[in-house]
């Protein structure tokens, strides 16, 4: 009986442990290691013609020396499309986990560029001065939102 219970427990736990180990996109970016998030969609984004992608940055650690740019890109089955390049200002660490406010960035998105709707946002840290060593960023929510135009 105890062997049966052990086997039943192992069979029940197996799918859950595989799900926990799946290749889910990571939210932590560093130089040479981008972060990705699956895009959420506001209800209005489905019915409005104008779309914007809103990316929330929940944390940032500046490089030990130099500066890095944040490069945001839309990843779809059709490829990778760079949306924009910016930097955190001021170049100071912050974390929403410590009570700091997040920083948000918005980019206009073409609906046709979304493909089958399974799009992701990719955040890459690229050094612009120095090697970017020690820099890190935490990508929070990434969502498609309606732009209030055209009867929306």
Backbone as a ProteinNet text record, in pm:
[ID]
protein_1_A
[PRIMARY]
XXXXXXXXXXXXXXXXXXXXXXXXXXXXXXXXXXXXXXXXXXXXXXXXXXXXXXXXXXXXXXXXXXXXXXXXXXXXXXXXXXXXXXXXXXXXXXXXXXXXXXXXXXXXXXXXXXXXXXXXXXXXXXXXXXXXXXXXXXXXXXXXXXXXXXXX
[TERTIARY]
82.4	0	86.3	194.9	279.7	348.5	382.7	441.2	341	215.3	111.3	95.3	94.2	80.1	199.2	318.5	437.9	433.1	390.4	378.8	271.7	157.8	50	96	167.6	216.9	316.2	403.4	502.5	434.3	333.6	262.7	185.2	127.2	53.3	147.6	264.1	357.2	434.8	452.2	535.2	493	363.4	328.5	353.9	334.4	355.2	503.3	589.2	732.3	783.4	728.6	768.6	724.6	605.5	558.5	648.5	693.5	779.4	915.1	959.1	1090.1	1082	963.1	949.9	1029.4	1049.1	1130	1046.7	1001	923.4	1017.2	966.9	1051.5	1092.6	1216	1264.7	1242.9	1224.4	1199.4	1325.9	1436.8	1561	1657.5	1691.8	1783.5	1919.3	2022.5	2159.6	2225	2340.7	2411.4	2438	2395.5	2413.1	2304.6	2207.5	2099	1967.3	1892.7	1768.9	1659.4	1562	1442.3	1325.6	1227.6	1108.2	983.8	875	742.9	640.4	544.7	431.3	340.4	286.2	203.5	63.3	21.2	-117.7	-192.4	-324.1	-403.9	-516.9	-527.3	-643.8	-764.5	-884.2	-1005.8	-1025.9	-998.4	-1017.2	-920	-807.8	-708.7	-764.8	-864.3	-922.9	-1014.2	-1074.5	-1173.6	-1127.2	-1016.2	-969.4	-862.2	-863.7	-766.2	-623	-604.5	-470.1	-422.2	-300.9	-244.1	-111.3	-87.2	45.3	86.4	213.6	269	324.7	279.5	325.8	412.5	537.3	633.1	664.3	656.8	687	820.2	906.4	1035.7	1023.9	1036.3	1017.1	1145.4	1257.4	1383.8	1497.1	1600.3	1716.2	1838.6	1948.9	2079.5	2173.3	2227.2	2316.6	2448.3	2519.2	2649.3	2748.7	2852.3	2956.2	3025	3038.5	3092.9	3029.7	3024.4	2965.5	2814.6	2751	2606.4	2553	2428.5	2360.8	2231.6	2193.1	2062	1968.2	1840.2	1735.1	1681.9	1686.4	1636.4	1515.1	1399.7	1274.8	1243.7	1202.9	1171	1047.6	969.2	851.9	894.1	866.4	904	775.9	764.3	648.6	698.6	604.5	642.9	708.3	678.7	735.4	874.4	924.6	1059.1	1063.5	1169.6	1193.3	1193.5	1113	1103.3	1141.6	1248.9	1289.4	1185.4	1139.6	1038.7	1101.6	1207	1269.1	1387.1	1462.3	1584.6	1580.6	1606.5	1602.2	1699.4	1700.4	1786.2	1707.3	1750.9	1690.6	1751.7	1665.7	1714.4	1638.5	1705.4	1851.1	1912.5	2042.4	2115.2	2133.6	2025.2	2026.5	1945.8	1985.8	1911.2	1772.2	1677.1	1544.6	1485	1387.2	1319.2	1179.3	1079.8	943.4	928	1011.3	1009.1	1051.1	1120.5	1163.4	1077.8	966.3	875.6	899	997.4	1021.7	915.7	879.9	783.1	847.8	769.3	824.3	840.8	914.8	922.1	849.7	772.1	696.6	740.1	733.1	771	661.9	623.3	518	566.8	517.1	555.9	432.7	414.2	303.1	332.3	228.7	244.9	142.9	187.3	99.7	31.4	-100.2	-177.4	-133.4	-105.1	-64.2	69.6	152.7	282.6	276.5	156.9	143.8	129.9	103.6	92.4	-25.5	-3.2	-111.7	-149.8	-91.2	-128.6	-44.4	48.6	134.7	266.7	256.6	374.2	435.1	563.8	637.2	714.6	744.3	830.8	968	1070.5	1208.3	1278.8	1346.1	1427.8	1572.9	1656.3	1799.7	1873.7	1976.9	2063.7	2187.4	2209.7	2324.2	2416.3	2544.2	2640	2660.4	2660.8	2692.2	2820.5	2860.8	2988.3	3033.9	3156.2	3203.8	3147.8	3161	3114.2	2977.8	2921.2	2789.1	2789.8	2907.3	2917.4	2839.1	2761.8	2683.6	2545.6	2516.6	2385	2279.4	2162.2	2050.7	1919.1	1816.5	1683.8	1580.2	1470.6	1360.7	1242.5	1204.8	1092.6	963.9	879	749.5	647.1	525.8	417.3	444.8	404.7	409.1	270	204.9	66.3	36.6	-58.9	-109.7	-229.4	-229.1	-336	-386.6	-510.7	-570.3	-519.3	-504.5	-474.2	-608.1	-637	-766.2	-770.6	-810.1	-824.7	-920.1	-969.8	-1053	-1178.6	-1246.5	-1372	-1355.3	-1241.7	-1218.3	-1219.9
-120.1	0	125.8	125.9	245.6	270.6	163	182	247.7	205.1	263.2	412.3	449.1	589.5	671.5	615.2	686.4	707.2	601.7	612.5	714.5	710	805.1	948.3	968.3	1102.5	1150	1059.9	1096.6	1130.9	1053	1080.3	1211.2	1240.7	1365.3	1484.6	1473.9	1586.1	1610.2	1509	1521.8	1635.9	1646.9	1758.3	1894.8	1906.3	2034.6	2069.7	1971.5	2001.6	2036.5	1974	2008.6	2150.1	2187.4	2323	2425	2395.5	2488.9	2502.1	2397.3	2399	2438.2	2472.7	2504.2	2630.3	2649.5	2762	2889.9	2936	3058.8	3178	3283	3401.6	3458.5	3503.8	3562.9	3713	3771.2	3914.6	3991.6	3924.1	3990.2	3999.8	4123.5	4146.6	4191.1	4151.5	4196.8	4208.7	4268.4	4278.9	4137.2	4110.4	3977.3	3877.9	3917.6	3828.4	3907.8	3906.7	3984.5	3925	4007.5	3965.3	3967.6	3880.9	3879.6	3864.3	3921.1	3909.2	3885.4	3797.7	3778.6	3899.4	3948.5	4068.7	4038.6	4114.9	4113.7	4212.5	4203.2	4292.9	4353.1	4485.3	4552.2	4517.7	4516.3	4485.3	4582.8	4710	4810.1	4790.4	4724.5	4702.9	4615.9	4533.9	4445.7	4521.2	4631.1	4699.6	4834.6	4884.5	5016.6	5003.8	5095.8	5085.4	5116.9	5214	5252.6	5173.2	5118.8	5039.2	5095.9	5083.9	5113.5	4999.4	4974.4	4875.5	4952.7	4917	4982.4	4883.4	4921.4	4837.4	4901.2	4821.3	4871.8	4812.8	4899.6	4858.9	4862.3	4745.8	4734.6	4747.6	4749.8	4765.1	4792.3	4855	4888.2	4900.6	4846.1	4862.7	4917.6	5037.1	5093.7	5015.4	5026.4	4959.5	5022.1	4944.7	4995.8	5118	5119.3	5237.5	5241.6	5359.1	5374	5387.3	5349.9	5363.8	5255	5213	5119.3	5182.2	5142.2	5178.2	5060.3	5090.4	4989.6	4981.5	4864	4845.2	4753.4	4807	4732.2	4681.7	4553.8	4494.7	4406.9	4402.4	4316.6	4187	4074.4	3944	3870.2	3835.5	3761.6	3644.9	3565.3	3456.5	3510.5	3637.2	3698.5	3755.7	3756.4	3808.3	3904.7	3984.7	4079.7	4220.4	4308.7	4447.4	4538.7	4616.6	4710.8	4821.2	4846.1	4949.6	5081.8	5074.7	5196.6	5171	5277.4	5272.4	5392.8	5369.2	5476.5	5443.7	5527.3	5503.5	5539.1	5485.6	5519.2	5650.4	5742.7	5869.9	5900.6	5933.2	5941.2	5801.3	5794.2	5667.5	5625.9	5583.7	5545.3	5417	5331	5206.6	5232.9	5147.3	5149.8	5010.2	4986	4857.2	4876.2	4828	4835.9	4748.2	4645.3	4559	4632.7	4744.6	4825.8	4951.6	4957.6	5070.6	5183	5169.1	5272.4	5262.2	5374.2	5366.9	5306.8	5236.6	5183.5	5295	5266.2	5356.2	5286.6	5362.4	5305.2	5369.1	5289.2	5333	5287.8	5374.4	5341.3	5351.3	5260.2	5254.9	5226	5302.8	5276.3	5145.6	5063	4931.8	4917.8	4863.5	4836.5	4701.5	4699.4	4576.4	4463.1	4494.5	4389.8	4327.5	4402.1	4350.4	4250.6	4233.4	4141	3995.7	3971.7	3834.4	3763.2	3641.2	3558.9	3596	3702	3747.7	3692.2	3605.2	3548	3624.3	3753.1	3839.1	3851.3	3882.6	3905	4036.1	4093.2	4210.4	4163.6	4207.8	4175	4303.4	4297.2	4407.7	4363.7	4440.4	4413.3	4532.9	4509.1	4615.1	4619.7	4735.2	4750	4858.7	4825.8	4927.3	5035.9	5161.1	5272.5	5341.7	5316.6	5364.9	5260.3	5213.6	5105.5	4972.6	4869.8	4736.4	4700.8	4790.6	4764.9	4667.1	4630.6	4532.8	4573.3	4481	4504.5	4561.5	4600.5	4657.7	4548.7	4584.5	4491	4565.5	4501	4560.2	4450.3	4485.6	4391.8	4440.2	4360.1	4392.8	4350.9	4449	4421	4387.8	4432.3	4403.7	4464.3	4393.1	4441.2	4417.7	4525.3	4508.5	4596.5	4549.7	4627.2	4706.7	4834.6	4922.2	5002.9	5045.3	5126.3	5268.9	5329.9	5473.8	5541.8	5639.4	5709.3	5796.5	5736.6	5809.6	5731.5	5795.3	5726.5	5664.6	5732.7	5682.7	5582.3	5578.6	5482	5548.6
0	0	0	79.7	85.9	-47.8	-122.7	-254.8	-349.4	-339	-422.2	-392.7	-264.9	-227.7	-276.5	-265	-311	-462.2	-535.8	-680.4	-718.7	-651.7	-680.2	-653.8	-543.9	-512.2	-617.6	-662.6	-764.8	-897.1	-936.9	-1061.2	-1054.2	-939.2	-922.6	-925.6	-862.3	-851.4	-980.7	-1064.7	-1184	-1276.4	-1313	-1402.2	-1339.7	-1209.1	-1142.8	-1140.1	-1115	-1111.2	-1250.2	-1354.6	-1490.3	-1525	-1479.6	-1506.7	-1438.5	-1319.3	-1247.2	-1314.3	-1385.6	-1449.9	-1597.5	-1645.7	-1787.2	-1821	-1949.1	-1994.1	-1999.9	-1888.2	-1881	-1899.7	-1964.8	-1981.8	-1846.1	-1838.4	-1714.4	-1717.2	-1600.1	-1590.9	-1557.6	-1533.1	-1492.5	-1609.9	-1645	-1756.2	-1704.3	-1775	-1751	-1888	-1894.3	-2021.6	-2072.8	-2195.1	-2253.7	-2216	-2133.6	-2092.2	-2089.1	-2200.7	-2205.3	-2117	-2085.3	-2012.2	-2109.7	-2087	-2171.3	-2086.2	-2134.6	-2073.5	-2183.3	-2156.4	-2245.4	-2228.8	-2338.7	-2334.4	-2283.6	-2184.2	-2140.6	-2230.7	-2233.2	-2317.3	-2237.1	-2242.1	-2184.4	-2270.8	-2209.9	-2284.6	-2400	-2379.1	-2483.9	-2599.8	-2575.8	-2682.1	-2794.1	-2762.8	-2864	-2960	-2915.9	-2998.6	-3052.8	-3006.4	-3049	-3156.9	-3254.8	-3363.4	-3321.3	-3232.7	-3191.6	-3071.8	-3080.6	-2971.3	-2925.2	-2796.5	-2743.4	-2651.4	-2648.6	-2557.2	-2438.2	-2319	-2197.7	-2122	-2101	-2029.8	-1895	-1790.8	-1656.7	-1610.9	-1564.3	-1509.9	-1357.9	-1295.2	-1150.1	-1069.7	-1135.9	-1065.3	-1161.1	-1107.9	-1191.3	-1102.3	-1149.6	-1086.7	-1193.1	-1172.6	-1275	-1280.7	-1392.9	-1401.6	-1304	-1271	-1180.3	-1238.8	-1371	-1439.6	-1577.7	-1634.1	-1766.5	-1761.4	-1871.7	-1884.7	-1976.2	-1952.7	-2041.7	-2091	-2210.2	-2264.1	-2246	-2229.5	-2229	-2371.1	-2431.5	-2567.1	-2559.6	-2599.7	-2596.2	-2736.2	-2746.2	-2875.5	-2862.5	-2969.3	-2978.4	-3046.4	-2982.9	-3036.9	-3076.3	-3204.6	-3255.5	-3339.9	-3390.8	-3481	-3607.7	-3640.2	-3759.9	-3740.6	-3617.4	-3593	-3476	-3473.1	-3364.7	-3423.1	-3362.6	-3407.9	-3292.2	-3310.1	-3206	-3195.8	-3072	-3046.6	-3006.4	-2927.3	-2880.7	-2790.7	-2770.9	-2690.7	-2598.2	-2470	-2372.1	-2259.4	-2157.9	-2041.3	-1916	-1804.5	-1676.7	-1629.7	-1587.6	-1534.5	-1407.8	-1301.4	-1288.4	-1281.5	-1308.5	-1303.5	-1156.9	-1096	-954.6	-939.3	-848.2	-829.6	-771.5	-811.1	-750.7	-757	-670.8	-666.9	-610	-683.7	-632.1	-509	-497.2	-379.1	-253	-269.1	-154.6	-140.6	-217.1	-206	-304.8	-392.3	-493.3	-603	-665.1	-775.7	-900.6	-981.9	-1107	-1209.5	-1314.3	-1429.4	-1544	-1619.6	-1731.4	-1862.7	-1968	-2101.9	-2197.8	-2290.3	-2385.8	-2529	-2612.5	-2753.5	-2837.6	-2942.6	-3034.5	-3108.2	-3125.4	-3188.1	-3301.3	-3413.4	-3526	-3502.5	-3508	-3482.8	-3576.5	-3703.5	-3798	-3758.8	-3688.9	-3647.5	-3534	-3475.4	-3362.2	-3405.6	-3531.1	-3579	-3516.1	-3468.5	-3414.7	-3271.1	-3218.3	-3084.4	-2972.2	-3000.6	-2896.5	-2889.8	-2870.6	-2871.2	-2732.2	-2730.8	-2606.1	-2617.9	-2503.5	-2498.2	-2450.8	-2520.5	-2481.6	-2438.8	-2326.5	-2276.8	-2276.8	-2347.4	-2354.3	-2297	-2218.6	-2168.3	-2257.3	-2320.1	-2409	-2357.1	-2335.1	-2288.6	-2394.6	-2349.4	-2439	-2395	-2270.7	-2217.7	-2116.4	-2128.3	-2041.5	-2088.4	-2003.5	-2042.6	-1984	-1904.2	-1846.3	-1731.2	-1681.7	-1573.2	-1449.5	-1397.1	-1276.1	-1301.3	-1426.6	-1456.9	-1457.5	-1411.6	-1412.5	-1414.1	-1467	-1471	-1451.4	-1384.9	-1362.5	-1445.7	-1543.6	-1630.2	-1561.9	-1532.9	-1470.8	-1577.3	-1557.1	-1649.6	-1786.8	-1889.9	-2027.3	-2083.7	-2128.5	-2174.7	-2295.4	-2372.9	-2484.2	-2434	-2460.2	-2416	-2534.2	-2525.3	-2631	-2622.6	-2737.7	-2744.5	-2767	-2687.6	-2696.4	-2820.1	-2931.1	-3057.7	-3147	-3246.9	-3345.1	-3287.7	-3198.2	-3143	-3032.4	-2974.3	-2868.7	-2732.7
[MASK]
++++++++++++++++++++++++++++++++++++++++++++++++++++++++++++++++++++++++++++++++++++++++++++++++++++++++++++++++++++++++++++++++++++++++++++++++++++++++

